């Protein structure tokens, strides 16, 4: 079983978010999973230009590290997203990854995979930023198992608690994958999204030919 953890803090080894991500990785490894942590702040991932080529051909025309990252995500059984709270949102390093992932959303490329999110902040918006990351996972078709947030104003004891929760969440992610755990509300939400987005796919049959052909092959339209 393969788990990919995404670190997006520009602070590298000094990142408090990375401490929690590493704890989650340890929990997953204790359950027997292979875990790879990728620091997207160190990758060369350029801004999406909105050219829409990916929707027609299935490939992004920008030559950088994004295709490598996408390949690793596609090979994984589970995904852990992590970030610090930057002005009540994810940092730019992670947002660029989201923006480059239109086909992950349009073609539900994380369907059948499981994931959760981790965040740290100075003192607010824990649920908001966790929600942004988990919403992205869900939009890509993944099943979300939860989230771990830590506000630094909780002090050292709070950080120790967050580390324990992250480790437990990493182990639970592996269990969810092994069990093929079902969350009925999420299943219903995925099906409702497909039903709604099918209209968009049909309207863009020509201009989004790769997306359209994929939906036909999957039997969604």
Secondary structure, DSSP 8 states (H G I E B T S, - for coil): -EEEEEE--TTGGG-HHHHHHHHHHHHHHHTT-EEEEEEGGGS---------HHHHHSS----SSHHHHHHHHHH-SEEEEEEE-SSSS--HHHHHHHHT-HHHHHTTTTTT-EEEEEEEESSS-HHHHHHHHHHHHHHTT-EEEEEEEEEGGGHHHHHHHHHHHHHHHHHHHHHHHHHT---HHHHHHHHHHHHHHHHHHHHTTTTTHHHHHHHHHHT--
